[in-house]
Amino acid sequence: MLKDSRSLEISCYVVGAGAFGVFFRWMQLMLAYNDDELPDASAWNVLVPLLIAAGAFVFARFLSKLKKESLYLPEDFFSALKNEAKLYSICRWAIGIIMILGSVLLFATCELDKNVVFLRVLSGFGVLTGISFPLLLSAANKPHVSGRSMITLFALLPILFFAVWLLTCYKQNSINPVTWDYIIELLTLIVTLVAFFRIAGFAYGVADPSKSMFFCMFGGMLCIMSIADSRYLAQQIMLAASALMMIMFNWIMVANLEHREKNLYKSTEEEEGFERL
């Protein structure tokens, strides 16, 4: 019960930070642009990055607090992402379906876009990500059944999805001189890609639990914040699904924290002798 309350607390902070981010970004888009749709000098141009930095600081403080309480996440894939409750199953499949619906909608509505090829490739990877997300979490509950090759494939697909989205964002804004138009989306895509990369570390046996939790919290906040920008409705749905994925990953990791006296975050550079070997 205590673990669930801690997961709920941190998730509420992520959602709350994202909600403030939506408001700040929306105010910037409304008030910091002139009639020619060019950015003017405005306090919102300072407040938006300050809010992002404050969110990152708060999430880092959460991790520091967990460390002081001697709470550490196992580096093993099955121990770190175990989610056996029935509610977890409902949530992961619901989130996957939301991602699939958004991807299918994008495929159906982007035919007149000049970057239609990029967007349709993106929608295809979105469908694969919507399928792989619940399967990855399902595999975490079956250590004696799940094949490692399939687990690594499920973990790889979201990384490819956000890599394609990052290329699409670059293509759409390659001749756009207004950096503020796309910088938040660009940051969101990079952080979320890194978050999925860190989650994949559990599947590939190179996990870094603290960085995984940090980037899931930070990525969830930024995915929510980016919804304030103007884009296809389908992409907004995909961003919302991505935020839910980040929040669920973090919820599960926090719920699987273990109390240990030994510091599992200790760097190998600090170890000596046989311990380092």
N, C-alpha and C positions, 0 to 999 in steps of 0.2 A: 504493500500500500504506500509506503514511504517512497519507493522508487517511482511509482506512478505519479505521485504528487510532485516529485522533483522534475520528472519529464514534462508534466503539465505546466509547471512554473516556467521552465525554460522555453517551452513552445509558445506560451503566452507572450513572453518577452520578444520572441522572434516575430510573431504576428503583430504585436504592438509596434515594434520598430518599423516593420514593413508598412503598417497603416500610417504612421507618422511620415514615412518616406513618400507614400503616395500623395499625402497632403502637401508636403513641402515641394515635391516635384511638380504637382499640379499648379501650385501657386507660382512657381518659377515660370512655367509655360504660359500662364495667364498674365503675369505682371512684369516679367523680365524681358519681354519681346515687344518691339515697336510695331507700327502699322505695316512695315515692310517685312515683318516676320524675321527680323534680325535681333539678336540679343543686345540689350542695353546694360549699362552698369546698374546693378541691383543688389540689394542685400541678400536676395534669394540665391544668387550665384555663389554666395559664401556659405549660406545656411545649409544648402543641399550637401556639399561635400563635408561640412562639419557634422551633419547628422549621420552620414555614412561612416565617418571616422569614429563618432561616438558609439554607433552600433557595434563596430568591430572591437572597440575598447571594452564594452559591456560583455560581449561574448568571451573575450579573452579573460576577463575577470571571473566569469563563471568557471572556466577551466582551471584557473588558479585556485578558486575556492574548492573545487572537487579534489584537486591535488593536495591541498592542506588537510582535507578530511580523509586522506589516504584511500580515495576511490579511484580505481583504475579500470580501464576497459581491456578485456583480453584481446590479444592480437589474432587469435584463431578465428577464422571466418564464421564457423558454426556457433562459437560462444559469444562473439561480438554482436551478431545479427539474429540471434534466436528470437522468434516471435510466434509462439505456439498458440496464443489465445485466439478464440474464434473471431473476436473483434478485429484483430490484426488482419486476418484473412479477408474479411469484408472490406476493410479500408484499403488494403493493397490492390485488390482487384477493382475497387471503385476508382481509385486514382489512375490505374492503368487504363480503364475504360474512358475516363475523361481525356487522357492524353491521346488515345486512339481516335476519339470523336473529333477532337480539335485538329488532329492531323488529316483526317478524312475531309473535314470541312475546308481546310486550307487547300487541299488538292482540288476541291470542287470550285473554289472561288477565286483562284489566282490565275485563271487561264488568260486574262487580258493584261497581266502584269508583264513588264518588259524583262523581269528576272524570273519568268515562269519556270524555267528549267531548274534553277537553284531552289525555288520554293517547292517544287514537286519532289525533288530529291530530299529536301528537308522533311516534307510530309511523310515520305516513305520511311525515313529513319525515325520519325516520330511514332509511327505505327509500331515499328520494331521495339522502340523504347517502351511504349505502353504495354507491349507483351512481355518484354524481358524483366520489367520491374517487379511484378508480382511473382514471376517464376524464380527470380533471384532470391527473394525473401522466402518463398516456399522451400527452396533448396536448402536454406539455412537451418531448417527444422528437420532435415533428413541426412545426418552425417554419414549414415551407413548405406544410403541409396544414391545420393546425388553424385554425379560424375564431375570431377574437377574441370574437365575440358568444357562442359556445358556451363558450369558456374562462371568460368572466366569469359566465355562468350557473352553470357547475360550481362556481366559487369562491363564488358567492352562497348556494347551497343550504345548506351547513353553517352559515352565519351565521344563516339563518332557522330552522334546526333548533334551535340553541342559544337563540335568542330565544324560540321556543315553549317550550322546556324551562324557561327562566327564568320565563316566565309561569305555567307549570304548577306550578313549585316555589312561587311566590308564592301561587297559588290553594290549593295543598294546605296551606300553613302560614299562611294569612291570619288565622286565629284562634288560632294556637299562640303562647302567651306565652313559651315556653322557647326563647330565641334559639339556644342551643347545639344544639338538635335539627336545625337546618337551615342554620346559618351556614356550615359547611364546604362543603355542597353549593352554596349560593348563591355563595360565593367561587369554587368550581370552575367553575361555569357561566359566570360573568362573565369569568374569566381565559381560559377556553377559547374563549368567543365572541370575545374580543379577539384571541386567537391566530389564529383563522380569518379575522378581519377583516384582520389584518396579512398573512396569506398571500394574501388576495384583493388586497392592494395591488400585488402583482407582476402580477396579471392586468389590473388597472385602470391600471397605469402610475404608481402613487404609492407605490412600495415604500419600506420602511424596514427594511433587512436586520437591523440589530442588534436592533430591537424584535421583529421576527418571530422570530428565534432565541430571544430571551429568553422571550417568551410561550409558544412551543412547549415549551421546557424546563419552565417553571413550570407550564403547563397539564397537561403529561404527568404531572408529579409529583402535582398535585392530583387528577387523574382517578383515579390509582391510590389515593391516600389516601382518597378519598370512598367507595371500595368497602367500607370498614369500616362505613358507615352502613347502616341497615335500609331496604330498598326492594324493589320487585319484582325477581326474578331477571333478568328481561328488561332492566331498566334497568341492572343491574350489568354485564350483557354489553355493553350499549351504551356504558357508561362505559369498560370495558376496551378496546373498539374505538376509542373516542375517544383514549384514552391511546396506543394503538398508532399512530394517525394522527399525533399530536403527535410521537412519537418518530421516526417515519419521515420526516416533514417535516424535522425537525431534522437527522436523519442525512444526508439528501440535501443540505441547505443547507451543512452542515459539509464534506461531500465535495466540494462545488462551490466552496469558498473559493479565491480566487486571491491570489497574492503580488503586491502592488502597493506602490510607494513613495508614490503619491498617496493621501491620506486621503479615501476616498469617503464617510465618515461626516460630513465637514465640513458644518456648517450653512450655509445660504444667507446667514444674517445675518453670517457671518464673511467672506463673499466680497465683493469690491469690483469696480467698473468692469465691463469686458467679461466677466470671469469670472462675475460674478453674473448679468449679462444672459443 
